[in-house]
Amino acid sequence: PFLERTYEQARLKEQEELHNAIVEVISEQRASIPNTLFVLDIIRFELLEAKYKEIMGVVKLTDKPPIKKIEEKE
């Protein structure tokens, strides 16, 4: 439980700092709400895409195409 609590506290602190930094940038830019939401959605997509590529890069062992099966003669 101690490690879990410590991890949870660190995670919450990171989330709070990130939230505050993003709010600060948005406030400075004075962008419209629709544009802000659109840009946040783009960022979300980019982050998900990067994570997907990271995971697939680990799973994908080679760029070579799969070996074709030798067709059995009848």
PQR file with spaces between the fields and no chain letter, atoms N, CA, C, O and H, PARSE charges and radii, in Angstrom:
ATOM       1  N    PRO     1       0.795   -1.215    0.000 -0.5600 1.5000
ATOM       2  CA   PRO     1       0.000    0.000    0.000  0.2800 2.0000
ATOM       3  C    PRO     1       0.839    1.282    0.000  0.5500 1.7000
ATOM       4  O    PRO     1       0.439    2.282   -0.596 -0.5500 1.4000
ATOM       5  N    PHE     2       2.013    1.257    0.673 -0.4000 1.5000
ATOM       6  CA   PHE     2       2.838    2.465    0.715 -0.0000 2.0000
ATOM       7  C    PHE     2       3.302    2.855   -0.686  0.5500 1.7000
ATOM       8  O    PHE     2       3.219    4.021   -1.074 -0.5500 1.4000
ATOM       9  H    PHE     2       2.337    0.445    1.158  0.4000 1.0000
ATOM      10  N    LEU     3       3.792    1.870   -1.441 -0.4000 1.5000
ATOM      11  CA   LEU     3       4.264    2.155   -2.798 -0.0000 2.0000
ATOM      12  C    LEU     3       3.118    2.605   -3.695  0.5500 1.7000
ATOM      13  O    LEU     3       3.274    3.514   -4.511 -0.5500 1.4000
ATOM      14  H    LEU     3       3.860    0.924   -1.125  0.4000 1.0000
ATOM      15  N    GLU     4       1.964    1.960   -3.534 -0.4000 1.5000
ATOM      16  CA   GLU     4       0.794    2.349   -4.323 -0.0000 2.0000
ATOM      17  C    GLU     4       0.378    3.786   -4.004  0.5500 1.7000
ATOM      18  O    GLU     4       0.043    4.559   -4.901 -0.5500 1.4000
ATOM      19  H    GLU     4       1.838    1.222   -2.871  0.4000 1.0000
ATOM      20  N    ARG     5       0.402    4.127   -2.739 -0.4000 1.5000
ATOM      21  CA   ARG     5       0.029    5.477   -2.315 -0.0000 2.0000
ATOM      22  C    ARG     5       1.034    6.502   -2.848  0.5500 1.7000
ATOM      23  O    ARG     5       0.650    7.572   -3.319 -0.5500 1.4000
ATOM      24  H    ARG     5       0.674    3.499   -2.009  0.4000 1.0000
ATOM      25  N    THR     6       2.318    6.163   -2.768 -0.4000 1.5000
ATOM      26  CA   THR     6       3.362    7.052   -3.267 -0.0000 2.0000
ATOM      27  C    THR     6       3.217    7.258   -4.770  0.5500 1.7000
ATOM      28  O    THR     6       3.319    8.380   -5.267 -0.5500 1.4000
ATOM      29  H    THR     6       2.630    5.293   -2.385  0.4000 1.0000
ATOM      30  N    TYR     7       2.976    6.160   -5.487 -0.4000 1.5000
ATOM      31  CA   TYR     7       2.781    6.252   -6.939 -0.0000 2.0000
ATOM      32  C    TYR     7       1.559    7.107   -7.258  0.5500 1.7000
ATOM      33  O    TYR     7       1.611    7.956   -8.148 -0.5500 1.4000
ATOM      34  H    TYR     7       2.893    5.249   -5.084  0.4000 1.0000
ATOM      35  N    GLU     8       0.482    6.894   -6.553 -0.4000 1.5000
ATOM      36  CA   GLU     8      -0.758    7.642   -6.782 -0.0000 2.0000
ATOM      37  C    GLU     8      -0.540    9.133   -6.530  0.5500 1.7000
ATOM      38  O    GLU     8      -1.023    9.968   -7.294 -0.5500 1.4000
ATOM      39  H    GLU     8       0.439    6.204   -5.830  0.4000 1.0000
ATOM      40  N    GLN     9       0.177    9.466   -5.474 -0.4000 1.5000
ATOM      41  CA   GLN     9       0.457   10.872   -5.171 -0.0000 2.0000
ATOM      42  C    GLN     9       1.305   11.508   -6.271  0.5500 1.7000
ATOM      43  O    GLN     9       1.051   12.643   -6.677 -0.5500 1.4000
ATOM      44  H    GLN     9       0.569    8.788   -4.853  0.4000 1.0000
ATOM      45  N    ALA    10       2.309   10.779   -6.751 -0.4000 1.5000
ATOM      46  CA   ALA    10       3.166   11.293   -7.821 -0.0000 2.0000
ATOM      47  C    ALA    10       2.365   11.487   -9.103  0.5500 1.7000
ATOM      48  O    ALA    10       2.537   12.479   -9.811 -0.5500 1.4000
ATOM      49  H    ALA    10       2.515    9.858   -6.422  0.4000 1.0000
ATOM      50  N    ARG    11       1.489   10.533   -9.392 -0.4000 1.5000
ATOM      51  CA   ARG    11       0.648   10.614  -10.587 -0.0000 2.0000
ATOM      52  C    ARG    11      -0.285   11.827  -10.511  0.5500 1.7000
ATOM      53  O    ARG    11      -0.429   12.561  -11.488 -0.5500 1.4000
ATOM      54  H    ARG    11       1.349    9.727   -8.817  0.4000 1.0000
ATOM      55  N    LEU    12      -0.910   12.034   -9.366 -0.4000 1.5000
ATOM      56  CA   LEU    12      -1.815   13.170   -9.193 -0.0000 2.0000
ATOM      57  C    LEU    12      -1.071   14.501   -9.292  0.5500 1.7000
ATOM      58  O    LEU    12      -1.584   15.463   -9.864 -0.5500 1.4000
ATOM      59  H    LEU    12      -0.793   11.437   -8.572  0.4000 1.0000
ATOM      60  N    LYS    13       0.131   14.551   -8.738 -0.4000 1.5000
ATOM      61  CA   LYS    13       0.941   15.773   -8.806 -0.0000 2.0000
ATOM      62  C    LYS    13       1.307   16.080  -10.258  0.5500 1.7000
ATOM      63  O    LYS    13       1.233   17.230  -10.691 -0.5500 1.4000
ATOM      64  H    LYS    13       0.548   13.770   -8.274  0.4000 1.0000
ATOM      65  N    GLU    14       1.700   15.050  -11.005 -0.4000 1.5000
ATOM      66  CA   GLU    14       2.035   15.237  -12.414 -0.0000 2.0000
ATOM      67  C    GLU    14       0.815   15.732  -13.195  0.5500 1.7000
ATOM      68  O    GLU    14       0.930   16.635  -14.024 -0.5500 1.4000
ATOM      69  H    GLU    14       1.760   14.116  -10.654  0.4000 1.0000
ATOM      70  N    GLN    15      -0.345   15.143  -12.930 -0.4000 1.5000
ATOM      71  CA   GLN    15      -1.570   15.561  -13.614 -0.0000 2.0000
ATOM      72  C    GLN    15      -1.910   17.013  -13.299  0.5500 1.7000
ATOM      73  O    GLN    15      -2.294   17.774  -14.188 -0.5500 1.4000
ATOM      74  H    GLN    15      -0.439   14.409  -12.257  0.4000 1.0000
ATOM      75  N    GLU    16      -1.770   17.392  -12.042 -0.4000 1.5000
ATOM      76  CA   GLU    16      -2.076   18.762  -11.638 -0.0000 2.0000
ATOM      77  C    GLU    16      -1.142   19.756  -12.327  0.5500 1.7000
ATOM      78  O    GLU    16      -1.588   20.790  -12.823 -0.5500 1.4000
ATOM      79  H    GLU    16      -1.459   16.774  -11.320  0.4000 1.0000
ATOM      80  N    GLU    17       0.154   19.441  -12.357 -0.4000 1.5000
ATOM      81  CA   GLU    17       1.128   20.333  -12.987 -0.0000 2.0000
ATOM      82  C    GLU    17       0.872   20.460  -14.487  0.5500 1.7000
ATOM      83  O    GLU    17       0.952   21.555  -15.043 -0.5500 1.4000
ATOM      84  H    GLU    17       0.517   18.601  -11.954  0.4000 1.0000
ATOM      85  N    LEU    18       0.569   19.353  -15.131 -0.4000 1.5000
ATOM      86  CA   LEU    18       0.280   19.379  -16.562 -0.0000 2.0000
ATOM      87  C    LEU    18      -0.984   20.189  -16.840  0.5500 1.7000
ATOM      88  O    LEU    18      -1.016   21.006  -17.760 -0.5500 1.4000
ATOM      89  H    LEU    18       0.504   18.464  -14.679  0.4000 1.0000
ATOM      90  N    HIS    19      -2.003   19.963  -16.057 -0.4000 1.5000
ATOM      91  CA   HIS    19      -3.264   20.707  -16.195 -0.0000 2.0000
ATOM      92  C    HIS    19      -3.013   22.206  -16.069  0.5500 1.7000
ATOM      93  O    HIS    19      -3.464   22.992  -16.902 -0.5500 1.4000
ATOM      94  H    HIS    19      -1.977   19.300  -15.309  0.4000 1.0000
ATOM      95  N    ASN    20      -2.294   22.591  -15.029 -0.4000 1.5000
ATOM      96  CA   ASN    20      -2.035   24.010  -14.798 -0.0000 2.0000
ATOM      97  C    ASN    20      -1.223   24.628  -15.936  0.5500 1.7000
ATOM      98  O    ASN    20      -1.480   25.765  -16.333 -0.5500 1.4000
ATOM      99  H    ASN    20      -1.927   21.952  -14.353  0.4000 1.0000
ATOM     100  N    ALA    21      -0.248   23.888  -16.462 -0.4000 1.5000
ATOM     101  CA   ALA    21       0.571   24.393  -17.565 -0.0000 2.0000
ATOM     102  C    ALA    21      -0.271   24.582  -18.824  0.5500 1.7000
ATOM     103  O    ALA    21      -0.130   25.582  -19.528 -0.5500 1.4000
ATOM     104  H    ALA    21      -0.040   22.964  -16.140  0.4000 1.0000
ATOM     105  N    ILE    22      -1.142   23.620  -19.102 -0.4000 1.5000
ATOM     106  CA   ILE    22      -1.998   23.719  -20.292 -0.0000 2.0000
ATOM     107  C    ILE    22      -2.987   24.876  -20.144  0.5500 1.7000
ATOM     108  O    ILE    22      -3.212   25.627  -21.094 -0.5500 1.4000
ATOM     109  H    ILE    22      -1.256   22.807  -18.531  0.4000 1.0000
ATOM     110  N    VAL    23      -3.570   25.019  -18.967 -0.4000 1.5000
ATOM     111  CA   VAL    23      -4.508   26.123  -18.726 -0.0000 2.0000
ATOM     112  C    VAL    23      -3.799   27.462  -18.898  0.5500 1.7000
ATOM     113  O    VAL    23      -4.376   28.406  -19.437 -0.5500 1.4000
ATOM     114  H    VAL    23      -3.387   24.409  -18.196  0.4000 1.0000
ATOM     115  N    GLU    24      -2.565   27.546  -18.447 -0.4000 1.5000
ATOM     116  CA   GLU    24      -1.802   28.789  -18.580 -0.0000 2.0000
ATOM     117  C    GLU    24      -1.590   29.146  -20.056  0.5500 1.7000
ATOM     118  O    GLU    24      -1.776   30.297  -20.452 -0.5500 1.4000
ATOM     119  H    GLU    24      -2.096   26.779  -18.009  0.4000 1.0000
ATOM     120  N    VAL    25      -1.204   28.168  -20.855 -0.4000 1.5000
ATOM     121  CA   VAL    25      -0.990   28.408  -22.288 -0.0000 2.0000
ATOM     122  C    VAL    25      -2.299   28.811  -22.962  0.5500 1.7000
ATOM     123  O    VAL    25      -2.325   29.753  -23.754 -0.5500 1.4000
ATOM     124  H    VAL    25      -1.052   27.234  -20.534  0.4000 1.0000
ATOM     125  N    ILE    26      -3.369   28.111  -22.655 -0.4000 1.5000
ATOM     126  CA   ILE    26      -4.670   28.428  -23.258 -0.0000 2.0000
ATOM     127  C    ILE    26      -5.100   29.845  -22.875  0.5500 1.7000
ATOM     128  O    ILE    26      -5.616   30.585  -23.712 -0.5500 1.4000
ATOM     129  H    ILE    26      -3.347   27.346  -22.012  0.4000 1.0000
ATOM     130  N    SER    27      -4.889   30.219  -21.628 -0.4000 1.5000
ATOM     131  CA   SER    27      -5.258   31.563  -21.170 -0.0000 2.0000
ATOM     132  C    SER    27      -4.443   32.632  -21.887  0.5500 1.7000
ATOM     133  O    SER    27      -4.975   33.676  -22.263 -0.5500 1.4000
ATOM     134  H    SER    27      -4.469   29.619  -20.947  0.4000 1.0000
ATOM     135  N    GLU    28      -3.153   32.373  -22.074 -0.4000 1.5000
ATOM     136  CA   GLU    28      -2.287   33.335  -22.760 -0.0000 2.0000
ATOM     137  C    GLU    28      -2.699   33.518  -24.217  0.5500 1.7000
ATOM     138  O    GLU    28      -2.654   34.631  -24.742 -0.5500 1.4000
ATOM     139  H    GLU    28      -2.721   31.525  -21.768  0.4000 1.0000
ATOM     140  N    GLN    29      -3.096   32.439  -24.866 -0.4000 1.5000
ATOM     141  CA   GLN    29      -3.446   32.487  -26.287 -0.0000 2.0000
ATOM     142  C    GLN    29      -4.807   33.126  -26.534  0.5500 1.7000
ATOM     143  O    GLN    29      -5.049   33.686  -27.603 -0.5500 1.4000
ATOM     144  H    GLN    29      -3.132   31.535  -24.440  0.4000 1.0000
ATOM     145  N    ARG    30      -5.680   33.043  -25.560 -0.4000 1.5000
ATOM     146  CA   ARG    30      -7.037   33.585  -25.679 -0.0000 2.0000
ATOM     147  C    ARG    30      -7.762   33.049  -26.914  0.5500 1.7000
ATOM     148  O    ARG    30      -8.489   33.775  -27.592 -0.5500 1.4000
ATOM     149  H    ARG    30      -5.482   32.588  -24.692  0.4000 1.0000
ATOM     150  N    ALA    31      -7.550   31.784  -27.182 -0.4000 1.5000
ATOM     151  CA   ALA    31      -8.193   31.142  -28.332 -0.0000 2.0000
ATOM     152  C    ALA    31      -9.658   30.876  -28.013  0.5500 1.7000
ATOM     153  O    ALA    31     -10.055   30.781  -26.852 -0.5500 1.4000
ATOM     154  H    ALA    31      -6.960   31.195  -26.631  0.4000 1.0000
ATOM     155  N    SER    32     -10.443   30.762  -29.065 -0.4000 1.5000
ATOM     156  CA   SER    32     -11.861   30.464  -28.867 -0.0000 2.0000
ATOM     157  C    SER    32     -12.012   29.039  -28.326  0.5500 1.7000
ATOM     158  O    SER    32     -11.129   28.198  -28.487 -0.5500 1.4000
ATOM     159  H    SER    32     -10.120   30.840  -30.008  0.4000 1.0000
ATOM     160  N    ILE    33     -13.132   28.799  -27.694 -0.4000 1.5000
ATOM     161  CA   ILE    33     -13.387   27.471  -27.135 -0.0000 2.0000
ATOM     162  C    ILE    33     -13.390   26.400  -28.226  0.5500 1.7000
ATOM     163  O    ILE    33     -12.772   25.352  -28.039 -0.5500 1.4000
ATOM     164  H    ILE    33     -13.850   29.482  -27.563  0.4000 1.0000
ATOM     165  N    PRO    34     -14.065   26.626  -29.362 -0.5600 1.5000
ATOM     166  CA   PRO    34     -14.031   25.590  -30.406  0.2800 2.0000
ATOM     167  C    PRO    34     -12.609   25.294  -30.903  0.5500 1.7000
ATOM     168  O    PRO    34     -12.254   24.132  -31.099 -0.5500 1.4000
ATOM     169  N    ASN    35     -11.796   26.340  -31.109 -0.4000 1.5000
ATOM     170  CA   ASN    35     -10.422   26.112  -31.557 -0.0000 2.0000
ATOM     171  C    ASN    35      -9.600   25.399  -30.495  0.5500 1.7000
ATOM     172  O    ASN    35      -8.794   24.522  -30.807 -0.5500 1.4000
ATOM     173  H    ASN    35     -12.085   27.284  -30.950  0.4000 1.0000
ATOM     174  N    THR    36      -9.804   25.773  -29.255 -0.4000 1.5000
ATOM     175  CA   THR    36      -9.084   25.120  -28.160 -0.0000 2.0000
ATOM     176  C    THR    36      -9.425   23.640  -28.105  0.5500 1.7000
ATOM     177  O    THR    36      -8.535   22.797  -27.998 -0.5500 1.4000
ATOM     178  H    THR    36     -10.459   26.485  -29.001  0.4000 1.0000
ATOM     179  N    LEU    37     -10.707   23.323  -28.176 -0.4000 1.5000
ATOM     180  CA   LEU    37     -11.129   21.919  -28.143 -0.0000 2.0000
ATOM     181  C    LEU    37     -10.612   21.152  -29.354  0.5500 1.7000
ATOM     182  O    LEU    37     -10.218   19.991  -29.237 -0.5500 1.4000
ATOM     183  H    LEU    37     -11.431   24.008  -28.263  0.4000 1.0000
ATOM     184  N    PHE    38     -10.613   21.797  -30.512 -0.4000 1.5000
ATOM     185  CA   PHE    38     -10.108   21.161  -31.725 -0.0000 2.0000
ATOM     186  C    PHE    38      -8.625   20.822  -31.574  0.5500 1.7000
ATOM     187  O    PHE    38      -8.203   19.711  -31.893 -0.5500 1.4000
ATOM     188  H    PHE    38     -10.932   22.740  -30.606  0.4000 1.0000
ATOM     189  N    VAL    39      -7.845   21.774  -31.091 -0.4000 1.5000
ATOM     190  CA   VAL    39      -6.407   21.550  -30.917 -0.0000 2.0000
ATOM     191  C    VAL    39      -6.151   20.479  -29.858  0.5500 1.7000
ATOM     192  O    VAL    39      -5.267   19.640  -30.032 -0.5500 1.4000
ATOM     193  H    VAL    39      -8.187   22.676  -30.832  0.4000 1.0000
ATOM     194  N    LEU    40      -6.902   20.496  -28.780 -0.4000 1.5000
ATOM     195  CA   LEU    40      -6.745   19.456  -27.760 -0.0000 2.0000
ATOM     196  C    LEU    40      -7.070   18.078  -28.327  0.5500 1.7000
ATOM     197  O    LEU    40      -6.428   17.089  -27.972 -0.5500 1.4000
ATOM     198  H    LEU    40      -7.620   21.178  -28.638  0.4000 1.0000
ATOM     199  N    ASP    41      -8.062   18.013  -29.201 -0.4000 1.5000
ATOM     200  CA   ASP    41      -8.408   16.747  -29.839 -0.0000 2.0000
ATOM     201  C    ASP    41      -7.283   16.275  -30.761  0.5500 1.7000
ATOM     202  O    ASP    41      -6.978   15.084  -30.811 -0.5500 1.4000
ATOM     203  H    ASP    41      -8.583   18.816  -29.489  0.4000 1.0000
ATOM     204  N    ILE    42      -6.673   17.202  -31.486 -0.4000 1.5000
ATOM     205  CA   ILE    42      -5.537   16.851  -32.345 -0.0000 2.0000
ATOM     206  C    ILE    42      -4.380   16.323  -31.496  0.5500 1.7000
ATOM     207  O    ILE    42      -3.759   15.317  -31.839 -0.5500 1.4000
ATOM     208  H    ILE    42      -6.921   18.170  -31.446  0.4000 1.0000
ATOM     209  N    ILE    43      -4.101   16.998  -30.403 -0.4000 1.5000
ATOM     210  CA   ILE    43      -3.022   16.561  -29.512 -0.0000 2.0000
ATOM     211  C    ILE    43      -3.324   15.172  -28.965  0.5500 1.7000
ATOM     212  O    ILE    43      -2.436   14.322  -28.896 -0.5500 1.4000
ATOM     213  H    ILE    43      -4.606   17.815  -30.124  0.4000 1.0000
ATOM     214  N    ARG    44      -4.559   14.943  -28.583 -0.4000 1.5000
ATOM     215  CA   ARG    44      -4.967   13.620  -28.080 -0.0000 2.0000
ATOM     216  C    ARG    44      -4.713   12.556  -29.136  0.5500 1.7000
ATOM     217  O    ARG    44      -4.158   11.498  -28.839 -0.5500 1.4000
ATOM     218  H    ARG    44      -5.280   15.633  -28.639  0.4000 1.0000
ATOM     219  N    PHE    45      -5.119   12.837  -30.371 -0.4000 1.5000
ATOM     220  CA   PHE    45      -4.908   11.889  -31.463 -0.0000 2.0000
ATOM     221  C    PHE    45      -3.419   11.620  -31.665  0.5500 1.7000
ATOM     222  O    PHE    45      -3.008   10.469  -31.812 -0.5500 1.4000
ATOM     223  H    PHE    45      -5.570   13.696  -30.613  0.4000 1.0000
ATOM     224  N    GLU    46      -2.614   12.677  -31.674 -0.4000 1.5000
ATOM     225  CA   GLU    46      -1.171   12.521  -31.891 -0.0000 2.0000
ATOM     226  C    GLU    46      -0.522   11.689  -30.789  0.5500 1.7000
ATOM     227  O    GLU    46       0.343   10.857  -31.062 -0.5500 1.4000
ATOM     228  H    GLU    46      -2.948   13.613  -31.555  0.4000 1.0000
ATOM     229  N    LEU    47      -0.937   11.911  -29.559 -0.4000 1.5000
ATOM     230  CA   LEU    47      -0.386   11.136  -28.445 -0.0000 2.0000
ATOM     231  C    LEU    47      -0.790    9.670  -28.534  0.5500 1.7000
ATOM     232  O    LEU    47       0.032    8.780  -28.314 -0.5500 1.4000
ATOM     233  H    LEU    47      -1.640   12.587  -29.337  0.4000 1.0000
ATOM     234  N    LEU    48      -2.056    9.420  -28.857 -0.4000 1.5000
ATOM     235  CA   LEU    48      -2.518    8.035  -29.006 -0.0000 2.0000
ATOM     236  C    LEU    48      -1.813    7.343  -30.164  0.5500 1.7000
ATOM     237  O    LEU    48      -1.440    6.174  -30.061 -0.5500 1.4000
ATOM     238  H    LEU    48      -2.724   10.142  -29.035  0.4000 1.0000
ATOM     239  N    GLU    49      -1.632    8.062  -31.264 -0.4000 1.5000
ATOM     240  CA   GLU    49      -0.943    7.495  -32.422 -0.0000 2.0000
ATOM     241  C    GLU    49       0.513    7.167  -32.086  0.5500 1.7000
ATOM     242  O    GLU    49       1.019    6.114  -32.476 -0.5500 1.4000
ATOM     243  H    GLU    49      -1.935    9.011  -31.348  0.4000 1.0000
ATOM     244  N    ALA    50       1.183    8.061  -31.365 -0.4000 1.5000
ATOM     245  CA   ALA    50       2.573    7.823  -30.977 -0.0000 2.0000
ATOM     246  C    ALA    50       2.677    6.609  -30.058  0.5500 1.7000
ATOM     247  O    ALA    50       3.591    5.797  -30.199 -0.5500 1.4000
ATOM     248  H    ALA    50       0.773    8.916  -31.047  0.4000 1.0000
ATOM     249  N    LYS    51       1.746    6.485  -29.121 -0.4000 1.5000
ATOM     250  CA   LYS    51       1.757    5.337  -28.210 -0.0000 2.0000
ATOM     251  C    LYS    51       1.482    4.045  -28.970  0.5500 1.7000
ATOM     252  O    LYS    51       2.113    3.021  -28.706 -0.5500 1.4000
ATOM     253  H    LYS    51       1.003    7.144  -29.006  0.4000 1.0000
ATOM     254  N    TYR    52       0.545    4.090  -29.912 -0.4000 1.5000
ATOM     255  CA   TYR    52       0.236    2.919  -30.733 -0.0000 2.0000
ATOM     256  C    TYR    52       1.472    2.480  -31.513  0.5500 1.7000
ATOM     257  O    TYR    52       1.808    1.296  -31.547 -0.5500 1.4000
ATOM     258  H    TYR    52       0.033    4.922  -30.126  0.4000 1.0000
ATOM     259  N    LYS    53       2.147    3.446  -32.142 -0.4000 1.5000
ATOM     260  CA   LYS    53       3.349    3.122  -32.911 -0.0000 2.0000
ATOM     261  C    LYS    53       4.445    2.567  -32.004  0.5500 1.7000
ATOM     262  O    LYS    53       5.182    1.662  -32.395 -0.5500 1.4000
ATOM     263  H    LYS    53       1.874    4.408  -32.115  0.4000 1.0000
ATOM     264  N    GLU    54       4.547    3.108  -30.804 -0.4000 1.5000
ATOM     265  CA   GLU    54       5.533    2.607  -29.840 -0.0000 2.0000
ATOM     266  C    GLU    54       5.240    1.152  -29.487  0.5500 1.7000
ATOM     267  O    GLU    54       6.142    0.314  -29.478 -0.5500 1.4000
ATOM     268  H    GLU    54       3.948    3.843  -30.486  0.4000 1.0000
ATOM     269  N    ILE    55       3.985    0.861  -29.199 -0.4000 1.5000
ATOM     270  CA   ILE    55       3.598   -0.509  -28.845 -0.0000 2.0000
ATOM     271  C    ILE    55       3.806   -1.443  -30.027  0.5500 1.7000
ATOM     272  O    ILE    55       4.354   -2.534  -29.869 -0.5500 1.4000
ATOM     273  H    ILE    55       3.253    1.542  -29.207  0.4000 1.0000
ATOM     274  N    MET    56       3.374   -1.025  -31.202 -0.4000 1.5000
ATOM     275  CA   MET    56       3.519   -1.874  -32.380 -0.0000 2.0000
ATOM     276  C    MET    56       4.982   -2.076  -32.748  0.5500 1.7000
ATOM     277  O    MET    56       5.348   -3.123  -33.281 -0.5500 1.4000
ATOM     278  H    MET    56       2.929   -0.139  -31.331  0.4000 1.0000
ATOM     279  N    GLY    57       5.813   -1.090  -32.470 -0.4000 1.5000
ATOM     280  CA   GLY    57       7.242   -1.234  -32.732 -0.0000 2.0000
ATOM     281  C    GLY    57       7.860   -2.299  -31.857  0.5500 1.7000
ATOM     282  O    GLY    57       8.772   -3.009  -32.281 -0.5500 1.4000
ATOM     283  H    GLY    57       5.515   -0.240  -32.037  0.4000 1.0000
ATOM     284  N    VAL    58       7.366   -2.413  -30.636 -0.4000 1.5000
ATOM     285  CA   VAL    58       7.862   -3.435  -29.718 -0.0000 2.0000
ATOM     286  C    VAL    58       7.353   -4.800  -30.139  0.5500 1.7000
ATOM     287  O    VAL    58       8.091   -5.783  -30.082 -0.5500 1.4000
ATOM     288  H    VAL    58       6.625   -1.837  -30.292  0.4000 1.0000
ATOM     289  N    VAL    59       6.108   -4.870  -30.559 -0.4000 1.5000
ATOM     290  CA   VAL    59       5.500   -6.140  -30.931 -0.0000 2.0000
ATOM     291  C    VAL    59       6.029   -6.620  -32.277  0.5500 1.7000
ATOM     292  O    VAL    59       6.280   -7.810  -32.465 -0.5500 1.4000
ATOM     293  H    VAL    59       5.509   -4.071  -30.606  0.4000 1.0000
ATOM     294  N    LYS    60       6.193   -5.698  -33.202 -0.4000 1.5000
ATOM     295  CA   LYS    60       6.631   -6.049  -34.549 -0.0000 2.0000
ATOM     296  C    LYS    60       8.115   -6.397  -34.507  0.5500 1.7000
ATOM     297  O    LYS    60       8.942   -5.545  -34.178 -0.5500 1.4000
ATOM     298  H    LYS    60       5.989   -4.731  -33.049  0.4000 1.0000
ATOM     299  N    LEU    61       8.454   -7.621  -34.830 -0.4000 1.5000
ATOM     300  CA   LEU    61       9.832   -8.074  -34.729 -0.0000 2.0000
ATOM     301  C    LEU    61      10.644   -7.791  -35.984  0.5500 1.7000
ATOM     302  O    LEU    61      11.868   -7.686  -35.920 -0.5500 1.4000
ATOM     303  H    LEU    61       7.783   -8.313  -35.097  0.4000 1.0000
ATOM     304  N    THR    62       9.983   -7.670  -37.109 -0.4000 1.5000
ATOM     305  CA   THR    62      10.703   -7.462  -38.357 -0.0000 2.0000
ATOM     306  C    THR    62       9.837   -6.716  -39.354  0.5500 1.7000
ATOM     307  O    THR    62       8.609   -6.730  -39.266 -0.5500 1.4000
ATOM     308  H    THR    62       8.988   -7.756  -37.162  0.4000 1.0000
ATOM     309  N    ASP    63      10.494   -6.065  -40.304 -0.4000 1.5000
ATOM     310  CA   ASP    63       9.770   -5.387  -41.377 -0.0000 2.0000
ATOM     311  C    ASP    63       9.607   -6.289  -42.590  0.5500 1.7000
ATOM     312  O    ASP    63       8.930   -5.927  -43.552 -0.5500 1.4000
ATOM     313  H    ASP    63      11.491   -6.054  -40.376  0.4000 1.0000
ATOM     314  N    LYS    64      10.225   -7.461  -42.545 -0.4000 1.5000
ATOM     315  CA   LYS    64      10.152   -8.388  -43.669 -0.0000 2.0000
ATOM     316  C    LYS    64       8.742   -8.964  -43.768  0.5500 1.7000
ATOM     317  O    LYS    64       8.089   -9.194  -42.750 -0.5500 1.4000
ATOM     318  H    LYS    64      10.775   -7.755  -41.763  0.4000 1.0000
ATOM     319  N    PRO    65       8.275   -9.196  -44.991 -0.5600 1.5000
ATOM     320  CA   PRO    65       6.952   -9.816  -45.134  0.2800 2.0000
ATOM     321  C    PRO    65       6.990  -11.256  -44.633  0.5500 1.7000
ATOM     322  O    PRO    65       8.056  -11.871  -44.603 -0.5500 1.4000
ATOM     323  N    PRO    66       5.848  -11.794  -44.244 -0.5600 1.5000
ATOM     324  CA   PRO    66       5.830  -13.171  -43.755  0.2800 2.0000
ATOM     325  C    PRO    66       6.253  -14.144  -44.855  0.5500 1.7000
ATOM     326  O    PRO    66       6.042  -13.892  -46.041 -0.5500 1.4000
ATOM     327  N    ILE    67       6.842  -15.236  -44.445 -0.4000 1.5000
ATOM     328  CA   ILE    67       7.286  -16.257  -45.390 -0.0000 2.0000
ATOM     329  C    ILE    67       6.060  -16.921  -45.993  0.5500 1.7000
ATOM     330  O    ILE    67       5.125  -17.297  -45.287 -0.5500 1.4000
ATOM     331  H    ILE    67       7.014  -15.441  -43.481  0.4000 1.0000
ATOM     332  N    LYS    68       6.083  -17.057  -47.307 -0.4000 1.5000
ATOM     333  CA   LYS    68       4.959  -17.708  -47.985 -0.0000 2.0000
ATOM     334  C    LYS    68       5.041  -19.204  -47.741  0.5500 1.7000
ATOM     335  O    LYS    68       6.120  -19.796  -47.755 -0.5500 1.4000
ATOM     336  H    LYS    68       6.843  -16.752  -47.881  0.4000 1.0000
ATOM     337  N    LYS    69       3.899  -19.792  -47.520 -0.4000 1.5000
ATOM     338  CA   LYS    69       3.844  -21.241  -47.322 -0.0000 2.0000
ATOM     339  C    LYS    69       4.113  -21.937  -48.644  0.5500 1.7000
ATOM     340  O    LYS    69       3.660  -21.501  -49.702 -0.5500 1.4000
ATOM     341  H    LYS    69       3.022  -19.311  -47.508  0.4000 1.0000
ATOM     342  N    ILE    70       4.850  -23.017  -48.560 -0.4000 1.5000
ATOM     343  CA   ILE    70       5.086  -23.818  -49.755 -0.0000 2.0000
ATOM     344  C    ILE    70       3.829  -24.617  -50.016  0.5500 1.7000
ATOM     345  O    ILE    70       3.356  -25.364  -49.160 -0.5500 1.4000
ATOM     346  H    ILE    70       5.218  -23.371  -47.701  0.4000 1.0000
ATOM     347  N    GLU    71       3.303  -24.449  -51.200 -0.4000 1.5000
ATOM     348  CA   GLU    71       2.077  -25.164  -51.537 -0.0000 2.0000
ATOM     349  C    GLU    71       2.375  -26.646  -51.696  0.5500 1.7000
ATOM     350  O    GLU    71       3.309  -27.043  -52.393 -0.5500 1.4000
ATOM     351  H    GLU    71       3.688  -23.842  -51.895  0.4000 1.0000
ATOM     352  N    GLU    72       1.571  -27.439  -51.039 -0.4000 1.5000
ATOM     353  CA   GLU    72       1.764  -28.888  -51.111 -0.0000 2.0000
ATOM     354  C    GLU    72       1.283  -29.401  -52.453  0.5500 1.7000
ATOM     355  O    GLU    72       0.256  -28.972  -52.978 -0.5500 1.4000
ATOM     356  H    GLU    72       0.813  -27.116  -50.472  0.4000 1.0000
ATOM     357  N    LYS    73       2.052  -30.330  -52.992 -0.4000 1.5000
ATOM     358  CA   LYS    73       1.660  -30.945  -54.264 -0.0000 2.0000
ATOM     359  C    LYS    73       0.624  -32.008  -53.987  0.5500 1.7000
ATOM     360  O    LYS    73       0.677  -32.702  -52.972 -0.5500 1.4000
ATOM     361  H    LYS    73       2.887  -30.679  -52.566  0.4000 1.0000
ATOM     362  N    GLU    74      -0.319  -32.126  -54.899 -0.4000 1.5000
ATOM     363  CA   GLU    74      -1.383  -33.120  -54.711 -0.0000 2.0000
ATOM     364  C    GLU    74      -0.938  -34.465  -55.185  0.5500 1.7000
ATOM     365  O    GLU    74      -1.698  -35.430  -55.107 -0.5500 1.4000
ATOM     366  H    GLU    74      -0.363  -31.561  -55.724  0.4000 1.0000
